Each structure stands twice: as structure tokens, then as C-alpha cells.
Amino acid sequence: MVMYNPPHPGELLKTGFIDELGLSIAKVALMLGVSRKTIYDIVNCKASITPVMALKIAKAFNSDAEFWLDLQVKFDLFNAMQNTNLDDIQIYG
């Protein structure tokens, strides 16, 4: 399976929503009911978007929670594929 390097969902949150709408990290944190550090860590690709966070972002920006989780899963899977050695895994059958 060939897979490109997908962006961290925090990058899209920052460029496509926060920057595009002229919002601050503090404003988004207040909107979502979380700390500024939580938003900072997400947009700087230091933290993942959890299901709860996906629900909050989806509501705040009139988007879809599954969209945000799908981005996170693609990002996580790509990184796992790059960093996991499966050579010793036995195939059933």
C-alpha cells in the first residue's frame, strides 16, 4: 500500500480555520472550553485530536467530527507504517 505523508489535523485547524477566520489560540480555546495549551499543542502537531476534541471542533466550526478523526487516523497510520517493523509478524493460515 502506497500512502502519502498526510498532514497533522492541527495544521488544517490552524491554517484553514484559525488563521483564515482571524482567530487567536485564546479565542479558540475559550470557544472549545479547553486550555490555550491544548489548542497550541494540537496546532503545533504535539497532540492528537481525540474523539471529544473532534466533537468540539465540529460543533464550533460547523464541520463533521468524523472528518477530524479521519485526518488523525490517516496521520497516525502513516507514521505507524513508517516506524513499525512487521518482518517478524506471522501470517495466520
Secondary structure, DSSP 8 states (H G I E B T S, - for coil): --------HHHHIIIIIIITTT--HHHHHHHHTS-HHHHHHHHTTSS---HHHHHHHHHHTT--HHHHHHHHHHHHHHHHHHH---TT-----
